[in-house]
Amino acid sequence: MKIGLSLFAFIFATLTILCQENQKFNIIPHPVEIEKKDGFFDLKSTTTIIPEKNLYLQAKQLKDYLDPATGFNIKIGEADNQTDLIILQLNEKLDYLGDEGYTIEVTQNKILIEAFRSKGIFWAFQTILQLLPNDILRDAKVDNVKWHIPNCSIKDRPRFKWRGLMIDFSRTFWNKRVTKKYIDAMAFYKMNKLHMHLTDDQGWRIEIKKYPKLTEIASKFDTSYHEPEEREGYFSQSDLKEIIAYSQERNIDIVPEIEMPGHASEVFSVYPGLSCKGDTMKIHPFTLGLGIHKEIFCAGNDETFVFLKNVLSEVIEIFPSKYIHIGGDEAPKEHWKECAKCQQRIKENGLQDEHELQSWFIKQIESFLSANGKTLIGWDEIVEGGLSKTATVMYWRTWEEQIPDLVVTRGNNLIMSPTSHCYFDYTYETISSEKVYSYNPVPDNLNDKYRDNILGVQANFWSHLSRNEPEMDRQIFPRIIALAEVGWTMESNKSWVEFNSRLNHHLKYLDILDIYYYDSK
């Protein structure tokens, strides 16, 4: 009996160790190189973070990540000995890893984190967190946990520069708390672009001081629809600056979108004279009216461009991002065809048709943005009627298969966000996590010389149907985790079976963070 019990205990202990070993490398996104070694680094109250002089803020970030769940008050500064150390260093020899790459060397006595730039140091922290037990993400002390980090060597860098998520704040408004929650989740998975869709037919969500009616009136649904107050509203400029500062601390660039020339009927609820027809619009929930309105900014009215440039001037002051997104999608041309001012504009500028008028419209805005040091991004319809050399295109219309090749062969940059794999308002039956994971942002037939024109990949969440936080979470998670690996990990390092095993481990993180998620089981 004793022999049987001893054998059982041995088998149980062995299985426990194997299980722990398997959990140690559930890193998402998967690193470029990782080598497991024997032993572990024991994080404890005597651990000291030693940053080089330019990395004190990063050291404070790491401390803030580690202290709550462990209950430690980890020291930053000089060490009393040569053990229990976490060393942070910039290394010019790691330039080949780019601004976001990093290396980690974990041994029993110390952890060495190095990067070419501080962005890489921050991404290394996310990897360190994922090497620790799941409870590290809790915001209060957890007892009876051994905070072991397995000994290993990691070398890592992202595949793409752009790893994004678009959130639609117009169809349904999401407040600062929700926005920050998503920024935290994006950072944990090394995503670096939050595209804020701030204006559309269902509401204007950004304070513009020159035009206060945009938020006094155009941020609200017409009272006849009896919409809950939490679905409408706007960000003040101070709100946005707070969110931007929060995101910058987490390596995330926020890209604002101001829709034009279509999807602007909310503007015409307060400034109807900027449209061709001059009709005052009612703001309605998406499902209780037209999905695409014929109303459009009048391209023949000089006041249209005065208004848009004034708006963009304030947007530029708020957002430090290199990029400003101007929409450009789903712009019906019927009213332009019937508008005397628009037809006169076509004639004066020697344009062929209304498609070229849209191109002319976009180029006026691009010239303004360029003069202010910004790069224009637009949905792929901006290709129609001609495209400037410096605009960046966001590809979404899967059925327009020629667009990626057309854009990059002209020398323009491209961000891939096709409906087929990246539209997270679609059901999981249509776009499963596995389908998202299968996506390769570089088309198979693309000439190698144009690969650098593919900036990266982005998921888009439109909020016209999923209009509360649990529904939003379920539409986005866990698909966004799959997309994070698509954007970071080399195609040759990807395996759905292996990723799915890691993903199951990560669902525990989502539970801890109170993020609802879709469970296919």
C-alpha positions in Angstrom: 0.0 0.0 0.0 2.8 2.4 0.9 4.5 1.6 -2.4 1.3 2.3 -4.3 0.8 5.6 -2.5 4.4 6.5 -3.1 4.1 5.7 -6.8 0.9 7.7 -7.0 2.5 10.6 -5.3 5.5 10.5 -7.7 3.2 10.4 -10.8 1.1 13.2 -9.4 4.1 15.3 -8.7 5.6 14.6 -12.1 2.3 15.6 -13.8 2.1 18.7 -11.7 5.6 19.7 -12.7 4.9 19.0 -16.4 1.7 21.1 -16.2 3.6 23.9 -14.6 6.3 23.7 -17.3 3.7 23.8 -20.1 2.1 26.9 -18.5 5.4 28.8 -18.3 5.5 29.6 -22.0 1.9 30.5 -22.8 3.1 33.8 -24.3 0.9 35.7 -26.7 2.0 36.9 -29.2 4.6 34.1 -29.6 8.2 35.5 -29.6 10.6 35.2 -32.4 13.0 33.0 -30.4 12.6 31.4 -26.9 14.8 28.9 -25.2 13.8 27.3 -22.0 16.4 26.5 -19.4 16.4 24.7 -16.0 15.5 26.5 -12.9 13.7 29.8 -12.2 14.0 33.3 -10.9 12.1 33.8 -7.7 10.5 37.2 -7.5 10.3 38.3 -3.9 10.3 41.3 -1.6 14.1 41.7 -1.8 14.0 42.0 -5.6 15.5 45.2 -6.9 14.9 46.8 -10.3 18.1 48.5 -11.6 17.4 50.8 -14.6 19.9 52.7 -16.5 19.4 56.5 -16.0 17.0 56.9 -19.0 14.7 54.1 -17.9 13.5 55.2 -14.5 10.0 55.7 -15.7 9.9 52.3 -17.2 11.3 50.8 -13.9 8.4 52.5 -12.1 6.0 51.0 -14.6 7.3 47.5 -13.9 7.1 48.0 -10.2 3.5 49.2 -10.6 2.7 46.0 -12.5 4.4 43.7 -9.9 3.6 45.2 -6.5 -0.2 44.9 -6.2 -0.7 41.1 -6.6 2.6 40.2 -4.9 2.2 42.6 -2.0 5.9 43.5 -2.4 7.3 47.0 -2.4 9.9 46.3 -4.9 12.9 48.7 -4.7 14.2 50.7 -7.6 17.8 51.8 -7.6 21.2 50.4 -6.5 21.3 46.8 -5.2 22.7 45.6 -2.0 24.0 42.4 -3.6 24.3 40.7 -6.9 21.1 38.6 -6.7 17.4 39.2 -6.9 18.0 41.8 -9.7 15.9 43.0 -12.7 18.2 45.0 -14.9 16.9 47.3 -17.6 19.2 48.5 -20.3 19.2 50.1 -23.7 21.6 48.5 -26.1 22.6 50.2 -29.4 23.7 46.8 -30.8 20.1 45.7 -30.8 19.1 48.1 -33.5 18.4 45.1 -35.8 15.4 44.4 -33.6 13.9 47.8 -34.3 12.3 50.3 -31.9 9.9 47.6 -30.5 12.1 44.6 -30.2 13.7 43.3 -27.0 15.7 40.5 -25.4 15.2 38.9 -22.0 17.7 36.7 -20.2 16.3 35.0 -17.0 18.7 33.3 -14.7 18.3 32.2 -11.0 19.9 35.4 -9.7 18.8 38.1 -12.2 16.7 39.1 -15.2 18.3 41.2 -17.9 16.0 43.1 -20.1 17.5 44.9 -23.1 16.2 46.8 -26.1 17.3 49.3 -28.7 14.6 51.7 -27.6 12.3 52.1 -24.5 9.3 50.8 -26.4 11.0 47.4 -26.5 11.5 47.5 -22.8 7.8 48.0 -22.2 6.9 45.1 -24.5 9.3 43.0 -22.6 7.4 43.7 -19.4 4.3 42.2 -21.0 6.2 39.0 -21.7 7.5 39.0 -18.1 3.9 39.3 -16.8 2.9 36.3 -19.0 5.8 34.2 -17.6 4.4 34.7 -14.1 1.3 33.0 -12.6 -2.0 34.4 -13.9 -2.7 36.0 -10.6 0.0 38.7 -11.3 -2.8 40.7 -13.0 -4.9 41.0 -9.8 -5.0 44.4 -8.2 -4.8 43.2 -4.6 -2.4 40.9 -2.8 -2.7 37.2 -3.5 -1.4 34.8 -0.8 0.2 31.4 -1.2 1.5 32.0 -4.7 5.1 31.4 -5.7 6.1 34.1 -8.1 8.5 32.1 -10.2 9.7 33.2 -13.6 11.3 30.3 -15.6 14.9 30.6 -16.7 14.9 31.3 -20.4 16.4 33.4 -23.2 14.0 35.4 -25.4 14.6 37.5 -28.5 11.6 39.2 -30.0 10.4 41.8 -32.4 7.1 42.5 -34.2 6.4 41.5 -37.7 4.3 44.6 -38.5 4.5 48.2 -37.4 0.7 48.6 -37.2 -1.2 46.3 -34.9 -4.5 48.0 -34.4 -8.0 48.0 -33.1 -10.7 50.4 -34.2 -13.5 51.2 -31.8 -16.7 52.9 -33.1 -17.6 55.6 -30.6 -20.3 57.1 -32.8 -23.0 54.4 -33.1 -22.6 53.8 -29.4 -20.5 56.0 -27.0 -18.0 54.3 -24.8 -16.7 56.2 -21.8 -13.2 56.8 -20.5 -13.3 53.7 -18.2 -14.1 51.4 -21.0 -11.6 53.0 -23.3 -8.8 52.6 -20.7 -9.8 49.0 -20.2 -9.2 48.3 -23.9 -6.0 50.2 -23.9 -4.7 48.0 -21.0 -5.8 44.8 -22.8 -4.2 46.0 -26.1 -0.9 46.7 -24.3 -0.9 43.3 -22.7 -1.0 41.8 -26.2 1.5 44.2 -27.7 -1.0 46.0 -29.9 0.0 49.6 -30.6 -2.7 51.5 -32.5 -6.1 52.5 -31.2 -8.2 54.0 -34.0 -11.0 56.0 -32.5 -14.0 56.4 -34.9 -15.3 59.6 -33.3 -17.8 60.9 -35.8 -20.5 59.3 -37.9 -24.3 59.6 -38.6 -25.1 58.4 -35.1 -23.2 61.1 -33.2 -20.3 63.5 -32.9 -18.1 62.4 -30.0 -15.3 65.0 -29.7 -15.4 68.5 -28.3 -14.6 71.2 -30.8 -14.5 74.5 -29.0 -15.1 76.6 -32.2 -18.4 74.6 -32.8 -20.0 73.9 -29.4 -23.3 72.8 -31.1 -21.5 69.6 -32.3 -21.5 68.3 -28.7 -24.5 70.2 -27.3 -26.8 68.8 -30.0 -25.0 66.4 -32.4 -23.7 64.1 -29.7 -27.2 63.1 -28.8 -29.9 61.0 -30.4 -33.1 62.7 -31.2 -35.4 62.5 -28.2 -38.1 60.8 -30.2 -36.0 57.6 -30.1 -35.8 57.4 -26.3 -32.2 56.1 -26.3 -30.5 55.4 -22.9 -28.2 58.3 -21.9 -25.2 56.0 -21.6 -25.3 55.3 -25.4 -24.7 59.0 -26.2 -22.2 61.6 -25.1 -18.8 62.9 -26.1 -15.2 63.3 -25.0 -14.1 66.7 -23.8 -10.7 67.8 -25.0 -9.3 67.2 -21.5 -10.8 63.7 -21.5 -9.0 62.9 -24.7 -5.7 64.3 -23.5 -6.0 62.1 -20.4 -6.7 59.1 -22.6 -3.8 59.9 -24.9 -1.4 60.3 -21.9 -2.6 56.9 -20.6 -2.1 55.3 -24.0 1.3 56.8 -24.5 2.5 55.3 -21.2 1.5 51.9 -22.8 3.1 52.3 -26.2 -0.2 52.9 -27.9 -0.7 55.6 -30.5 -4.3 56.9 -30.8 -5.4 57.7 -34.3 -8.6 59.9 -34.5 -11.1 59.6 -37.3 -13.3 62.5 -38.5 -15.6 61.2 -41.3 -15.9 63.0 -44.6 -17.4 63.6 -47.1 -20.1 61.0 -46.3 -21.3 59.6 -43.0 -21.7 63.2 -41.7 -25.5 63.6 -41.2 -24.9 64.3 -37.5 -23.1 67.5 -38.6 -26.2 68.4 -40.7 -28.4 68.2 -37.6 -26.8 71.5 -36.5 -25.1 72.9 -39.6 -27.5 71.8 -42.5 -26.0 74.4 -44.8 -22.8 72.4 -45.2 -24.7 69.7 -47.1 -25.9 69.9 -50.7 -29.6 69.9 -49.9 -29.6 71.9 -46.7 -32.0 69.6 -44.9 -31.8 69.4 -41.1 -31.2 65.8 -40.1 -32.4 63.8 -37.1 -29.8 61.7 -35.4 -31.2 58.1 -35.1 -29.9 54.8 -33.8 -28.4 52.8 -36.6 -31.1 50.1 -36.7 -33.9 52.7 -36.8 -33.0 54.5 -40.0 -30.8 54.4 -43.1 -27.4 52.7 -42.7 -25.9 55.0 -45.4 -27.4 58.5 -45.8 -27.3 60.3 -49.2 -26.5 63.5 -47.4 -22.9 64.5 -47.9 -20.6 67.5 -47.4 -21.1 69.9 -50.3 -17.8 69.8 -52.2 -18.8 73.0 -54.0 -19.3 75.1 -50.9 -16.1 76.8 -49.6 -17.6 77.0 -46.1 -17.4 73.2 -46.0 -13.6 73.4 -46.1 -13.5 76.3 -43.6 -15.5 74.1 -41.2 -13.4 71.0 -41.8 -10.1 72.7 -41.5 -11.2 74.4 -38.3 -12.3 71.1 -36.8 -9.0 69.4 -37.9 -7.0 72.2 -36.4 -8.4 71.4 -33.0 -8.0 67.6 -33.6 -4.3 68.2 -34.5 -3.8 70.1 -31.3 -5.2 67.3 -29.2 -3.7 64.2 -30.9 0.1 63.9 -31.2 -0.3 61.0 -33.7 1.4 61.2 -37.0 -1.9 60.0 -38.6 -5.3 61.5 -39.0 -8.0 59.3 -40.4 -10.6 61.1 -42.6 -12.9 58.2 -43.4 -13.8 58.6 -47.1 -16.0 55.4 -47.3 -19.5 54.9 -48.4 -20.0 58.4 -49.8 -23.0 58.5 -52.1 -22.6 60.8 -55.1 -26.3 61.4 -56.0 -26.5 64.8 -54.3 -23.2 65.9 -55.9 -24.7 65.0 -59.3 -27.7 67.2 -58.5 -25.8 70.1 -56.8 -25.1 73.1 -59.0 -22.1 74.1 -56.8 -20.6 70.7 -57.0 -21.0 70.5 -60.7 -19.4 74.0 -61.0 -16.4 72.7 -58.9 -16.1 69.7 -61.3 -16.1 72.1 -64.3 -13.6 74.6 -62.8 -11.1 71.9 -61.9 -11.3 69.9 -65.1 -12.6 66.8 -63.3 -14.2 63.9 -65.1 -16.9 62.9 -62.7 -18.0 62.8 -59.1 -15.4 60.1 -58.2 -12.7 62.6 -59.2 -14.5 65.2 -57.2 -14.1 63.0 -54.1 -10.5 62.6 -54.9 -10.2 66.4 -55.3 -12.0 66.8 -51.9 -9.7 64.4 -50.2 -6.6 66.1 -51.6 -7.7 69.5 -50.2 -7.9 68.0 -46.8 -4.6 66.1 -47.3 -2.8 69.3 -48.3 -4.0 70.9 -45.1 -2.9 67.9 -42.9 0.4 67.7 -44.7 1.1 71.3 -44.0 0.5 70.6 -40.4 2.9 67.6 -40.3 0.2 64.9 -40.4 -0.3 61.9 -42.7 -3.8 61.2 -44.1 -5.4 57.8 -43.7 -8.6 56.9 -45.5 -10.8 53.8 -46.1 -10.0 52.2 -49.5 -12.7 54.2 -51.4 -10.2 57.1 -51.4 -8.4 55.2 -54.2 -11.3 55.9 -56.5 -10.8 59.0 -58.7 -7.0 59.1 -58.1 -4.8 58.8 -55.0 -2.0 61.1 -53.9 1.5 59.7 -53.3 1.5 60.2 -49.6 -1.9 59.0 -48.4 -2.2 55.8 -46.5 -5.0 53.4 -47.4 -7.0 51.2 -45.0 -8.3 48.2 -47.0 -11.6 46.9 -45.8 -13.7 45.8 -48.9 -12.7 42.2 -49.3 -14.6 41.9 -52.6 -12.4 44.6 -54.2 -9.5 42.2 -54.5 -7.4 44.5 -56.8 -7.0 47.3 -54.3 -4.0 46.1 -52.2 -1.9 45.6 -55.4 -3.1 48.9 -56.9 -2.2 50.8 -53.7 1.3 49.4 -53.1 2.4 49.5 -56.7 1.7 53.2 -56.7 4.0 53.5 -53.7 1.4 54.1 -51.0 1.3 52.4 -47.7 -1.5 50.0 -46.8 -3.2 48.8 -43.6 -5.1 45.5 -43.9 -8.5 45.3 -42.2 -10.7 43.3 -44.5 -14.3 42.3 -43.7 -13.4 38.7 -44.3 -11.2 38.4 -41.2 -11.1 41.7 -39.3 -14.7 42.9 -38.8 -15.5 42.0 -35.2 -19.1 43.2 -35.3 -19.7 40.0 -37.4 -20.7 36.8 -35.6 -18.3 34.1 -34.6 -20.1 31.8 -37.0 -18.9 34.0 -39.8 -15.5 35.0 -38.4 -14.2 32.5 -35.8 -11.0 33.1 -33.8 -9.4 30.4 -35.9 -10.3 32.3 -39.1 -8.8 35.5 -37.7 -5.7 33.6 -36.8 -5.4 32.1 -40.3 -5.1 35.6 -41.8 -1.9 36.6 -43.5 -1.9 40.4 -44.1 0.6 40.0 -47.0 -1.3 38.8 -50.1 0.2 35.6 -51.6 0.7 37.2 -55.0 2.3 40.4 -53.7 5.7 41.2 -55.2 8.4 41.0 -52.5 9.6 44.6 -53.2 6.2 45.9 -52.0 6.1 44.0 -48.7 7.3 47.0 -46.7 4.3 49.0 -47.9 2.0 46.7 -45.9 2.2 48.6 -42.5 0.1 45.9 -40.7 -3.3 44.8 -39.7 -6.3 46.1 -37.8 -9.5 44.8 -36.3 -12.6 46.9 -36.6 -15.5 46.9 -34.1 -18.6 48.7 -35.3 -21.0 49.4 -32.4 -24.3 49.6 -34.3 -25.6 46.2 -33.0 -23.6 45.3 -29.8 -24.4 48.3 -27.6 -23.4 47.4 -24.1 -20.1 46.5 -22.5 -20.6 42.7 -22.1 -21.7 42.4 -25.8 -18.8 44.6 -26.9 -16.3 42.4 -25.0 -17.7 39.2 -26.4 -17.5 40.5 -30.0 -13.9 41.5 -29.5 -12.5 38.8 -27.2 -10.9 36.4 -27.8 -10.6 37.3 -31.5 -8.5 40.3 -30.8 -5.9 38.0 -29.1 -5.7 36.0 -32.3 -5.2 39.2 -34.3 -2.5 40.3 -31.9 -0.4 37.3 -32.8 -1.2 37.8 -36.6 0.3 41.3 -36.2 3.4 40.4 -34.2 4.4 36.8 -34.9 6.2 35.7 -38.1 3.9 33.6 -40.3 6.4 30.7 -40.1 6.0 30.7 -36.2 2.3 30.4 -36.3 0.3 27.2 -35.5 -3.5 27.3 -34.7 -3.4 24.1 -32.6 -0.5 25.4 -30.5 -2.0 28.9 -30.2 -5.3 27.6 -29.2 -3.6 25.8 -26.3 -2.1 29.1 -25.2 -5.3 30.9 -25.7 -7.1 28.6 -23.3 -4.6 29.6 -20.6 -5.2 33.3 -21.4 -8.9 33.1 -20.8 -8.0 33.0 -17.1 -6.4 36.5 -17.6 -9.7 37.7 -19.1 -11.6 36.4 -16.1 -9.3 38.2 -13.8 -9.7 41.5 -15.8 -13.5 41.2 -15.8 -13.5 41.0 -19.6 -16.5 39.1 -21.0 -15.5 36.8 -23.9 -17.1 34.5 -26.4 -16.8 30.8 -25.4 -17.3 28.5 -28.3 -18.0 25.6 -25.9 
